[in-house]
Amino acid sequence: MLTKIRVKNFKSLKDVTLELGQRNVLVGANMAGKSNVIDLFKFVSQMTFPPAGAWALPNAVAIRGGFGELLWKGGHEQSISLELVGDDLNGSVRRKWKYEILIQGDVRGNFQVVNETLSVEDSTTSGRSDLIKTKGSERLFLNADGGLISSMNTPTRSMLEFEIPDWDGNFLRSIIASWRFYELIPPIMRNPNPAAAAIFLSEHGDNLSQWLLTLQTRHPESFARIQTVLRDALPQISSLFTSPTQQSTVVLGTNEKHLHRPVTLGQMSAGELVFIAYLSLIFGPAELAGALYCVEDIENHLHPNLIETLLQVLRQSQEQWEEKHQAAQILVTTHSPAVVDKMKLDEVVFVERKDGATLCSRPGGKSHLRKLLEDEEVGLGDLVYSGALSDASK
C-alpha cells in the first residue's frame, strides 16, 4: 500500500506531501487541484508502461502538452520531483520501499532524468537495499544483495520502464501495473463489445459488456454478488445478463419486473450502468483486482440512495479484504456531501489553492472538528463544504 507521496512542481502541486490511507476522499472546490493529484498517479503509470512503439516517459510528457505544461506555472522552476513511499507484504515479510525521481527541463520542452532511486527495507534485514541507484550520468539496476544487473544512461527514460528478468525491483512495476483509473462515461458504456475476455474494466467503462461477460462466465460468484446488490438497490430489476449478437459482439442487458421483453444496453439508464460498473469493481475476483483505484467524481450519475448503497458495500468489502491484507487502496474525488457523509474524518483530504498552488491537508488531526462530529452538531459533509477545513488563511 502507498503510505505517502511527495511531489514538487507538477502542475499545480508546487510542494505537496500527502499521507495516504486505505480510503482517501479528495474534497474541495473546482480548480483546487484534485484532478492533478489523480493525474500524478496516472503519470507514474504511463511513464512505466508505454503504448506499443513509444518510450514511456517521453510519451507521458507529450500527452500532457510537453514538459513546460507539466511545470508549475507560478514560478521559474525547472525540475519536477516525485517521491512514493509504500509498505506491503513480501510473502510473510513486511517490506517498506521508497521510489524517487527528479526530472529537469525547461518550458521549451527539453527534459532529462537527473536522479532516480528505489530502495527497500524489510523486517529480516537491518539496513537498506538499493535497487535503483544514480551514479553520475548512469543509473544502475541492482539486486537486494548489492549485485549489479545492468546500467542505463538514456536520460529521457525512466528505469521503471524496463522489464529486467530476475530483478528484485520488479515488484514495484507489478504494483503500478495494477493501478486502475476511472472516470465513467455512460454514452460509450452503451457500446457493444467484442465477445472476448477482459482482465479489467477500462477507464471510461467502454468495455463494460465484455468485462461483465468475463465475470459471468469465469467468475460466477462475483457476478452473483453483483446481481444480489443490484436487485436490492433497484427492485424493479429481476436479473442482469450478457448476450452475444450475430456480429460476434456481446451486450449487457436486464430483465425487469412487469416487462415482457428485456431492456437492452442502449436503453439502460446512465445511473444504472455506472452503478453496475462500480459493483463489478467492488465484487470482482481477487486475482483481477487492482492495488489502487483512482476514481474521478464518484457520485456522477448516481441517485443519493445508490451512492449510500455503493459506499456501504464498498466499506464492507474492503474491511473483509483488510483482514486478509488484500484490500485495494481507494483514492476518489467528489463534490457531493452525500459521499462525504459516508466517510470518516480520517479518510478526508481537503484540497484547496493558495497563491496558485495546491494545498492538501488531513483534517483528522483537528480535535475540535472531531468533537463536533462526535456530538453530532454537524454532519461531515456540511463541515467540509462550510469552509471550516481550510488551511489557506494560515
ChimeraX attribute file (.defattr): number of C-alpha atoms within 10 A of each C-alpha:
attribute: neighborCount
match mode: 1-to-1
recipient: residues
	/A:1	20
	/A:2	20
	/A:3	17
	/A:4	16
	/A:5	21
	/A:6	16
	/A:7	22
	/A:8	20
	/A:9	23
	/A:10	23
	/A:11	22
	/A:12	24
	/A:13	27
	/A:14	21
	/A:15	18
	/A:16	19
	/A:17	16
	/A:18	16
	/A:19	15
	/A:20	20
	/A:21	17
	/A:22	17
	/A:23	20
	/A:24	21
	/A:25	25
	/A:26	26
	/A:27	27
	/A:28	22
	/A:29	15
	/A:30	12
	/A:31	14
	/A:32	21
	/A:33	24
	/A:34	28
	/A:35	17
	/A:36	17
	/A:37	25
	/A:38	19
	/A:39	17
	/A:40	17
	/A:41	19
	/A:42	18
	/A:43	20
	/A:44	19
	/A:45	24
	/A:46	22
	/A:47	21
	/A:48	23
	/A:49	22
	/A:50	16
	/A:51	10
	/A:52	7
	/A:53	6
	/A:54	11
	/A:55	18
	/A:56	25
	/A:57	24
	/A:58	19
	/A:59	18
	/A:60	23
	/A:61	19
	/A:62	14
	/A:63	11
	/A:64	13
	/A:65	11
	/A:66	19
	/A:67	25
	/A:68	19
	/A:69	17
	/A:70	21
	/A:71	25
	/A:72	22
	/A:73	17
	/A:74	13
	/A:75	10
	/A:76	11
	/A:77	16
	/A:78	16
	/A:79	21
	/A:80	24
	/A:81	19
	/A:82	21
	/A:83	18
	/A:84	18
	/A:85	20
	/A:86	17
	/A:87	17
	/A:88	17
	/A:89	13
	/A:90	11
	/A:91	7
	/A:92	8
	/A:93	11
	/A:94	13
	/A:95	16
	/A:96	20
	/A:97	22
	/A:98	20
	/A:99	19
	/A:100	18
	/A:101	19
	/A:102	17
	/A:103	19
	/A:104	19
	/A:105	18
	/A:106	18
	/A:107	16
	/A:108	10
	/A:109	14
	/A:110	12
	/A:111	21
	/A:112	18
	/A:113	24
	/A:114	19
	/A:115	21
	/A:116	23
	/A:117	19
	/A:118	24
	/A:119	19
	/A:120	21
	/A:121	18
	/A:122	18
	/A:123	11
	/A:124	9
	/A:125	9
	/A:126	8
	/A:127	9
	/A:128	13
	/A:129	18
	/A:130	22
	/A:131	25
	/A:132	24
	/A:133	18
	/A:134	18
	/A:135	13
	/A:136	9
	/A:137	12
	/A:138	15
	/A:139	23
	/A:140	20
	/A:141	25
	/A:142	22
	/A:143	17
	/A:144	16
	/A:145	10
	/A:146	11
	/A:147	11
	/A:148	14
	/A:149	14
	/A:150	11
	/A:151	16
	/A:152	15
	/A:153	15
	/A:154	13
	/A:155	16
	/A:156	17
	/A:157	19
	/A:158	23
	/A:159	26
	/A:160	24
	/A:161	17
	/A:162	15
	/A:163	13
	/A:164	14
	/A:165	9
	/A:166	9
	/A:167	16
	/A:168	17
	/A:169	23
	/A:170	15
	/A:171	11
	/A:172	16
	/A:173	16
	/A:174	11
	/A:175	15
	/A:176	20
	/A:177	16
	/A:178	17
	/A:179	19
	/A:180	21
	/A:181	23
	/A:182	18
	/A:183	16
	/A:184	24
	/A:185	17
	/A:186	20
	/A:187	14
	/A:188	14
	/A:189	23
	/A:190	23
	/A:191	19
	/A:192	22
	/A:193	22
	/A:194	17
	/A:195	20
	/A:196	13
	/A:197	14
	/A:198	18
	/A:199	12
	/A:200	21
	/A:201	23
	/A:202	17
	/A:203	15
	/A:204	16
	/A:205	25
	/A:206	20
	/A:207	23
	/A:208	29
	/A:209	31
	/A:210	26
	/A:211	26
	/A:212	29
	/A:213	26
	/A:214	20
	/A:215	24
	/A:216	18
	/A:217	12
	/A:218	13
	/A:219	14
	/A:220	14
	/A:221	15
	/A:222	20
	/A:223	23
	/A:224	16
	/A:225	15
	/A:226	25
	/A:227	20
	/A:228	13
	/A:229	16
	/A:230	23
	/A:231	15
	/A:232	12
	/A:233	16
	/A:234	13
	/A:235	11
	/A:236	15
	/A:237	18
	/A:238	16
	/A:239	16
	/A:240	22
	/A:241	17
	/A:242	22
	/A:243	13
	/A:244	16
	/A:245	13
	/A:246	6
	/A:247	10
	/A:248	11
	/A:249	16
	/A:250	25
	/A:251	24
	/A:252	26
	/A:253	20
	/A:254	19
	/A:255	17
	/A:256	18
	/A:257	13
	/A:258	9
	/A:259	10
	/A:260	8
	/A:261	10
	/A:262	15
	/A:263	16
	/A:264	16
	/A:265	19
	/A:266	16
	/A:267	11
	/A:268	15
	/A:269	14
	/A:270	18
	/A:271	16
	/A:272	16
	/A:273	24
	/A:274	23
	/A:275	23
	/A:276	19
	/A:277	20
	/A:278	20
	/A:279	21
	/A:280	22
	/A:281	18
	/A:282	23
	/A:283	19
	/A:284	23
	/A:285	16
	/A:286	13
	/A:287	7
	/A:288	13
	/A:289	20
	/A:290	21
	/A:291	19
	/A:292	23
	/A:293	20
	/A:294	25
	/A:295	21
	/A:296	19
	/A:297	20
	/A:298	23
	/A:299	24
	/A:300	18
	/A:301	19
	/A:302	17
	/A:303	13
	/A:304	14
	/A:305	11
	/A:306	18
	/A:307	19
	/A:308	18
	/A:309	15
	/A:310	23
	/A:311	17
	/A:312	13
	/A:313	15
	/A:314	18
	/A:315	15
	/A:316	12
	/A:317	15
	/A:318	20
	/A:319	15
	/A:320	13
	/A:321	14
	/A:322	13
	/A:323	9
	/A:324	9
	/A:325	13
	/A:326	17
	/A:327	20
	/A:328	22
	/A:329	19
	/A:330	20
	/A:331	22
	/A:332	23
	/A:333	23
	/A:334	20
	/A:335	19
	/A:336	17
	/A:337	19
	/A:338	19
	/A:339	22
	/A:340	23
	/A:341	16
	/A:342	16
	/A:343	19
	/A:344	15
	/A:345	21
	/A:346	16
	/A:347	19
	/A:348	22
	/A:349	27
	/A:350	22
	/A:351	26
	/A:352	23
	/A:353	20
	/A:354	11
	/A:355	7
	/A:356	17
	/A:357	19
	/A:358	22
	/A:359	24
	/A:360	26
	/A:361	20
	/A:362	19
	/A:363	20
	/A:364	16
	/A:365	11
	/A:366	12
	/A:367	10
	/A:368	10
	/A:369	18
	/A:370	17
	/A:371	12
	/A:372	14
	/A:373	16
	/A:374	11
	/A:375	10
	/A:376	10
	/A:377	10
	/A:378	13
	/A:379	17
	/A:380	24
	/A:381	19
	/A:382	14
	/A:383	18
	/A:384	22
	/A:385	17
	/A:386	10
	/A:387	12
	/A:388	11
	/A:389	20
	/A:390	19
	/A:391	16
	/A:392	14
	/A:393	5
	/A:394	4
